[in-house]
């Protein structure tokens, strides 16, 4: 059977499962819609959190970035994994104890102000839309190659599917579909990695194969360094980013994680605080399986790609090459007319352009694995993108229906009215996300990295100060959030999209004009520090928060069950 037939079968089976689960677990109340009724087991929640967390950026794009950036790509691994640990230890249990469903809900209550709530909703929407755009793009890429349709058609098909189970099932439907998606996603990532590891190094564990030797006795990484330098690229195992920028990007990704609304919501779907901690630990384990394999996949893919295409006759290229050419994500421009592919670092004579987002998806094809494995990877990429997209849509819809409509504009709206509002908001959100998927601002992981920068710049200081500093007042928090997100947006628009100076700064050559030598992906760190400073300075010159709020904050920090004996 051909790859396309296998793909149709795999995608049909997995989608059938997701949609079946969505119908079986329809949400009947707003509590089920927002937090799945709060009765999910730690194991299921751990898997769902992992699927929510590992988006198209983790599955499709991260190994792709590492395979092109080499050592420099490690910042994504460190930032995203470290951020998850920070979230699980520092924030999740306290937010869970505060008992608010959403980040804007926490900020609105903790800072006792409608203005704070509205500012938080706006920040949540900006972060979620930036993030969801990357997911929709990932869906489009997978569909366009394996179902052989246009990328834009792929995005539309993805929109319809996400809409179906996010709007129907709410958090309850999403939680159980995410458990299924995690299983598909991890299986799809590991099977080809194990196959290729055996093929190249004879070791079935990709993490060990990564540092292993090839059949001729050379180390895999030495071989790749050699191949890279022959073509004029930097050595794979050497980095070119400045230490300041590496630090800034890693920190921005870490604290951005801790402010990501769709992951925080997951800790409210379990019964007790203890379960929240348990599911955080399990999720970390499930995430680590993929994250420790990604660098190995990147090296296998890069080595195979160079050996398959460099200085080979275009006419003899295998079938996968022409299939990917049709999607426009890989292109060959015969500059010297000799019919061989020159793949070189020098843009003047390089004839091959490869989109980084295809590396994981094309990897099994380049290594000539069986058709069913290739199809499995396609299903896994879709599972990763759809699970995160669904989680984000829920954040967008609850921010609008719960935080804006119910808590600001129409406090006495009925439960049924609120559920309708949530579903309508999800629908509108999918349409906007689809638009961004068709007109994307950059490749998947870069867009996602910007979303983390925005979360770091706006939410992180407000949440940390809200939990650990009882004298923090609303004026300080609001001013900090506004200044932080505006600064980050300004920097992003200026240096990523070249809006403020006629498009000049977006040109790669103008890195010299970056402030402090920090890239837009890492600038969230600076914006976050500014947010902290502004918040604390404003706080110093305005009145203290009310006594009852200070008492609530003291209470959140006492672990549940402690200190009860002293009251008798």
C-alpha positions in Angstrom: 0.0 0.0 0.0 1.2 3.5 -0.7 2.0 6.1 1.9 -1.1 8.1 1.0 -3.4 5.1 1.5 -1.7 4.3 4.8 -2.0 8.0 5.9 -5.7 8.1 5.1 -6.2 4.9 7.2 -4.1 6.2 10.2 -5.7 9.7 10.1 -9.2 8.2 9.8 -8.7 5.8 12.7 -7.2 8.4 15.0 -9.7 11.1 14.1 -12.5 8.6 14.6 -11.2 8.0 18.1 -11.0 11.7 19.0 -14.5 12.5 17.7 -16.0 9.5 19.3 -14.4 10.6 22.7 -15.7 14.1 22.1 -19.3 12.9 21.6 -19.0 10.4 24.6 -17.8 13.1 26.9 -19.9 16.1 25.9 -20.0 19.0 28.5 -23.3 19.6 30.1 -22.4 22.3 32.5 -20.0 25.2 32.6 -17.9 23.4 35.2 -17.5 20.5 32.8 -16.8 22.9 29.9 -14.1 24.8 31.8 -12.4 22.2 34.1 -13.9 18.8 33.1 -16.0 18.7 36.3 -12.7 18.6 38.3 -12.6 14.8 38.6 -9.8 13.7 36.3 -7.3 11.1 37.6 -3.6 12.3 38.0 -2.5 9.7 35.4 -5.0 10.9 32.7 -4.3 14.5 33.6 -0.6 13.9 33.3 -1.0 12.5 29.8 -3.4 15.3 28.8 -1.0 18.0 30.2 1.8 16.5 28.2 -0.3 16.5 25.0 -1.4 20.0 25.7 2.2 21.1 26.3 3.8 19.3 23.3 2.4 21.3 20.5 3.3 21.2 16.8 6.3 23.2 17.9 7.6 20.4 20.0 6.7 17.6 17.6 7.3 19.1 14.2 9.4 22.1 14.6 11.8 21.6 17.6 13.9 18.8 16.1 13.8 20.8 12.8 15.3 23.8 14.4 17.9 21.8 16.2 18.8 20.0 12.9 19.5 23.3 11.2 20.8 25.4 14.2 22.7 22.5 15.8 24.0 23.5 19.2 22.1 26.8 19.1 18.8 24.9 19.0 19.4 23.6 22.5 17.9 26.8 24.0 14.4 25.5 23.1 15.0 22.2 24.8 16.4 23.9 28.0 13.8 26.7 28.1 10.7 24.6 27.5 11.7 21.7 29.9 12.9 24.1 32.6 9.8 26.2 32.3 7.6 23.2 32.9 9.5 22.4 36.2 9.1 26.0 37.3 5.4 25.9 36.6 4.8 22.6 38.4 6.8 23.6 41.6 6.3 27.3 41.9 2.9 28.1 40.7 0.5 25.2 40.0 -0.2 24.2 43.7 -0.8 27.8 44.8 -3.1 28.7 41.9 -5.0 25.4 42.5 -5.5 26.4 46.1 -6.7 29.9 45.2 -9.4 28.0 43.3 -9.7 30.1 40.1 -10.3 28.5 36.7 -8.4 31.0 34.5 -5.4 33.3 34.8 -7.5 36.4 34.3 -9.9 35.1 37.0 -6.9 34.8 39.4 -5.6 38.2 38.5 -9.0 39.8 38.7 -9.7 38.4 42.2 -6.2 38.7 43.6 -5.9 42.4 42.5 -9.6 43.1 43.4 -10.3 45.1 40.3 -12.2 44.8 37.0 -9.5 46.7 35.2 -6.9 44.1 36.2 -9.2 41.4 34.9 -9.8 43.1 31.6 -6.0 43.7 31.1 -5.3 40.1 31.9 -8.0 38.9 29.4 -6.4 41.1 26.6 -3.0 39.6 27.4 -4.4 36.1 27.4 -6.0 36.6 24.0 -2.8 38.1 22.5 -0.7 35.2 23.8 -3.2 32.5 22.8 -3.7 33.8 19.3 0.1 34.1 18.6 0.4 30.5 19.8 -2.5 29.1 18.0 -1.3 30.5 14.7 1.7 28.3 14.9 -0.5 25.2 15.5 -2.8 25.8 12.6 0.2 26.2 10.3 1.6 22.8 11.6 -1.8 21.2 10.7 -1.6 22.7 7.2 1.9 21.4 6.6 1.0 17.8 7.5 -2.2 17.8 5.5 -0.6 19.4 2.4 2.1 16.7 2.2 0.3 13.5 3.2 -3.2 14.1 1.9 -1.7 16.0 -1.1 -3.9 19.0 -0.8 -3.0 22.7 -0.8 -1.6 24.0 2.6 -4.5 26.4 2.9 -7.1 23.6 2.4 -5.2 21.7 5.0 -5.6 24.5 7.5 -9.4 24.7 6.8 -9.8 20.9 7.4 -7.9 21.3 10.7 -10.1 24.2 11.7 -13.3 22.1 11.2 -12.0 19.2 13.2 -10.7 21.3 16.2 -14.0 23.2 16.2 -16.0 20.0 16.4 -14.5 18.6 19.5 -13.5 21.8 21.3 -16.9 23.4 21.0 -18.8 20.2 21.7 -16.8 18.7 24.6 -15.2 21.7 26.2 -12.5 20.8 28.7 -14.1 17.4 29.5 -14.0 16.4 25.8 -10.5 17.8 25.3 -9.0 16.1 28.4 -9.9 12.6 27.2 -9.1 13.3 23.5 -5.7 14.6 24.7 -5.0 11.3 26.5 -5.6 9.5 23.2 -3.5 12.2 21.3 -0.6 11.8 23.7 -0.5 8.0 23.0 -0.6 8.6 19.2 2.0 11.4 19.4 4.6 9.6 21.5 4.3 6.4 19.5 4.6 8.3 16.3 7.7 10.2 17.5 9.5 7.1 19.0 8.9 4.4 16.4 10.8 6.0 13.5 13.5 7.3 15.9 14.1 3.7 17.1 14.1 2.3 13.6 16.6 4.9 12.3 18.8 4.6 15.4 19.1 0.8 14.7 19.7 1.5 11.0 22.5 4.0 11.6 24.2 3.0 14.8 22.9 -0.5 15.6 21.6 0.9 19.0 17.8 0.7 19.6 17.8 3.6 22.1 17.9 6.8 20.1 19.3 8.8 23.1 22.3 6.5 23.1 22.5 6.1 19.3 22.9 9.9 19.2 26.4 9.5 20.8 27.1 6.2 19.1 29.4 5.1 16.3 28.4 4.3 12.7 29.2 1.0 10.9 32.6 2.3 9.8 33.6 3.2 13.4 33.4 7.0 13.2 31.2 8.8 15.8 27.9 10.0 14.4 28.4 13.6 15.6 32.0 13.8 14.2 30.6 12.6 10.9 27.9 15.3 10.9 30.4 18.0 11.9 32.6 16.9 8.9 29.6 16.9 6.5 28.5 20.3 7.8 31.9 22.0 7.4 32.5 20.5 3.9 29.3 22.3 2.8 30.5 25.5 4.5 28.0 25.4 7.4 29.3 25.9 11.0 30.2 22.8 12.9 27.0 21.2 14.2 28.3 20.9 17.8 29.4 24.6 18.0 27.1 27.5 18.8 27.0 31.0 17.2 24.6 32.8 19.6 26.0 35.1 22.2 25.9 33.8 25.8 23.6 36.8 26.7 21.1 35.9 24.0 21.1 32.1 24.9 20.5 33.1 28.5 17.7 35.5 27.5 15.9 33.1 25.2 16.1 30.2 27.7 14.7 32.4 30.6 12.0 33.9 28.4 10.8 30.4 27.4 11.0 29.3 31.0 9.0 32.0 32.6 6.8 32.2 29.6 5.8 28.6 30.2 4.9 29.5 33.8 2.5 32.1 32.5 0.9 30.1 29.8 -2.8 30.0 30.4 -3.7 26.8 28.7 -1.3 24.7 30.8 -2.2 26.3 34.1 -5.9 25.5 33.6 -5.0 21.8 33.5 -4.2 21.8 37.3 -7.9 22.6 38.0 -9.2 19.5 36.4 -8.1 17.2 39.3 -9.8 16.7 42.6 -7.1 17.7 45.1 -4.0 19.8 45.4 -2.0 16.6 45.9 -3.3 15.2 42.6 -2.2 18.5 40.9 1.3 17.9 42.1 1.2 14.2 41.1 -0.1 14.9 37.6 2.6 17.6 37.2 5.3 15.0 38.0 3.8 12.4 35.6 3.5 15.0 32.9 7.2 15.9 33.2 8.1 12.2 32.7 5.8 11.9 29.7 7.3 15.1 28.2 10.9 14.0 28.8 10.4 10.9 26.6 10.0 13.2 23.6 12.4 15.9 24.6 15.3 13.7 25.2 14.8 12.0 21.8 14.5 15.2 19.8 18.2 16.0 19.5 18.8 12.5 18.3 16.1 12.8 15.7 17.6 16.1 14.6 21.0 14.6 14.0 19.7 11.5 12.2 17.5 13.7 9.9 20.3 16.2 9.1 22.9 13.5 8.4 20.5 11.5 6.1 19.4 14.7 4.3 22.9 15.8 3.5 23.9 12.3 2.3 20.8 11.9 0.2 20.8 15.2 -1.6 24.3 16.8 -1.6 26.0 16.6 -5.1 23.5 14.1 -6.3 21.8 14.1 -9.8 18.4 15.8 -9.5 17.0 13.2 -11.9 17.8 10.4 -9.6 16.2 11.9 -6.5 13.8 9.5 -4.6 10.0 9.9 -4.7 9.7 11.7 -1.4 11.8 14.6 -2.7 9.3 15.4 -5.6 6.3 14.9 -3.2 7.7 17.5 -0.8 8.6 19.8 -3.8 4.9 19.9 -4.7 4.1 21.4 -1.3 6.6 24.2 -1.9 8.4 23.4 1.4 11.6 22.1 -0.4 12.8 23.7 -3.6 15.7 23.1 -6.1 16.9 26.0 -8.3 19.5 24.7 -10.8 21.7 27.8 -10.9 24.6 26.4 -12.9 22.4 24.2 -15.1 24.4 21.0 -14.5 21.5 18.9 -13.1 23.2 18.1 -9.8 22.0 19.5 -6.4 24.5 21.8 -4.8 23.5 22.2 -1.1 25.9 24.7 0.4 26.0 27.4 3.1 26.8 30.2 0.7 23.4 31.6 -0.5 24.9 32.8 -3.8 25.6 29.3 -5.0 23.3 27.2 -2.9 20.6 25.5 -5.0 18.4 23.8 -2.4 16.0 25.5 0.0 14.5 23.3 2.8 11.8 24.5 5.2 12.9 23.5 8.8 9.3 22.4 9.6 9.5 19.3 7.3 12.5 17.6 9.0 10.6 15.4 11.4 7.9 14.6 8.9 10.3 13.8 6.0 12.8 12.0 8.3 11.2 8.4 8.0 10.9 8.9 4.2 14.5 10.0 3.8 15.6 6.9 5.8 13.4 4.8 3.6 11.2 3.3 6.4 8.0 1.3 5.7 5.0 3.3 4.5 3.0 2.7 7.7 5.7 4.3 9.8 5.6 7.4 7.6 1.8 7.6 7.9 2.1 7.2 11.7 4.3 10.3 11.9 1.7 12.3 10.0 -1.0 11.2 12.4 1.4 12.1 15.3 2.0 15.6 14.0 -1.7 16.2 13.7 -2.3 14.9 17.2 0.3 17.3 18.6 -1.0 20.3 16.8 -4.7 19.6 17.4 -4.3 18.9 21.1 -2.6 22.2 21.8 -4.9 24.2 19.5 -7.9 22.8 21.3 -6.5 23.7 24.7 -5.8 27.3 23.5 -9.2 27.7 22.0 -10.7 26.8 25.4 -8.6 29.5 27.0 -9.8 32.0 24.5 -13.4 31.0 24.9 -13.4 31.0 28.7 -11.5 34.3 28.8 -14.4 35.9 26.7 -17.4 34.1 28.3 -16.3 33.7 31.9 -14.0 36.6 32.5 -15.4 39.3 30.3 -19.1 38.6 29.9 -19.9 36.9 33.2 -17.5 38.9 35.5 -17.5 42.3 33.9 -20.4 43.0 31.6 -23.3 40.7 32.5 -22.8 39.3 36.1 -26.3 37.7 36.1 -26.1 35.7 32.9 -27.6 32.2 33.2 -25.4 29.1 33.1 -26.9 28.2 29.7 -26.2 31.7 28.4 -22.6 31.4 29.5 -22.1 28.1 27.8 -23.5 29.5 24.5 -21.2 32.5 24.8 -18.2 30.1 25.4 -19.1 28.1 22.4 -19.6 31.1 20.2 -16.2 32.6 21.3 -14.5 29.3 20.5 -16.0 29.4 17.0 -14.8 32.9 16.3 -11.4 32.1 17.7 -11.0 29.1 15.3 -11.8 31.3 12.3 -9.2 33.9 13.4 -6.6 31.2 14.1 -7.3 29.7 10.7 -6.6 33.1 9.1 -3.2 33.2 10.8 -2.5 29.7 9.8 -3.0 30.6 6.1 -0.9 33.8 6.5 1.7 32.8 9.0 4.3 35.2 10.5 7.3 32.9 10.3 7.9 29.1 10.9 6.0 27.3 13.6 8.6 27.3 16.5 9.5 30.9 16.0 5.9 32.0 16.3 5.5 29.9 19.3 8.6 31.3 20.9 7.2 34.8 20.5 4.0 33.7 22.3 6.2 32.6 25.3 7.9 36.0 25.3 4.5 37.7 25.5 3.4 35.5 28.4 6.7 36.1 30.2 6.3 39.9 29.7 2.7 40.1 30.9 1.6 37.4 33.2 4.6 36.0 35.1 5.4 39.0 37.3 1.7 39.5 38.2 1.3 35.9 39.1 4.5 35.6 41.2 3.9 38.9 43.1 0.3 37.9 43.5 1.3 34.7 45.3 4.5 35.6 47.1 4.1 39.3 48.0 0.9 40.1 50.0 1.4 43.9 49.9 1.3 44.0 46.0 -1.6 46.2 45.0 -3.8 46.4 41.9 -2.3 49.6 40.5 1.2 48.3 40.4 0.2 45.0 38.9 -1.9 46.6 36.1 0.7 49.2 35.2 3.4 46.4 35.1 1.3 44.1 32.8 0.5 47.0 30.4 4.1 48.2 30.2 5.5 44.7 29.9 3.2 43.5 27.0 3.4 46.8 25.1 7.2 46.8 25.3 7.4 43.2 24.1 4.9 43.9 21.2 6.9 47.0 20.2 10.2 45.1 20.1 8.6 42.1 18.2 6.9 44.3 15.6 10.1 46.4 15.1 12.7 43.6 14.9 10.6 40.7 13.6 8.3 42.4 11.2 10.1 45.7 10.6 7.0 47.8 11.1 8.5 51.0 12.7 11.4 51.6 10.3 10.2 50.8 6.8 11.0 47.1 7.1 14.7 47.5 7.6 15.3 45.9 11.0 13.5 42.7 9.9 16.4 42.0 7.5 18.7 39.4 9.1 21.8 41.6 8.6 20.6 44.2 11.1 21.2 42.1 14.2 23.6 44.9 15.3 20.6 47.1 16.1 19.1 44.6 18.6 19.0 46.1 22.1 21.7 44.6 24.3 22.2 42.0 21.5 19.1 40.2 22.4 16.9 38.6 19.7 13.1 39.1 19.6 12.7 35.5 20.9 14.7 36.4 24.0 13.4 39.9 24.6 10.6 38.6 26.8 13.2 38.4 29.6 13.9 42.1 29.4 10.2 43.0 29.2 9.5 40.8 32.2 12.2 42.6 34.3 10.8 46.0 33.3 7.3 44.7 34.3 8.6 43.7 37.8 10.4 47.1 38.3 7.4 49.2 37.2 5.0 47.1 39.3 7.1 47.5 42.4 7.8 51.2 42.0 4.1 52.0 41.4 3.2 49.8 44.3 5.5 51.7 46.6 3.8 55.0 45.9 0.1 53.9 46.1 -2.0 52.5 48.9 -1.8 49.0 50.3 -4.2 46.3 49.2 -7.2 45.7 51.5 -6.7 43.6 54.6 -8.9 40.7 53.4 -6.9 40.3 50.2 -3.6 40.2 52.2 -5.1 37.4 54.4 -6.2 35.4 51.3 -2.6 35.6 50.0 -1.2 34.4 53.4 -3.6 31.5 53.3 -2.7 30.3 49.8 0.9 29.8 50.9 0.1 27.4 53.8 0.0 23.9 52.4 -3.5 22.4 52.9 -3.7 20.5 56.1 -1.0 22.4 57.9 -1.6 24.5 61.0 -5.0 23.2 61.8 -4.0 21.8 65.2 -3.1 25.2 66.5 -6.7 26.5 66.3 -8.1 24.2 68.9 
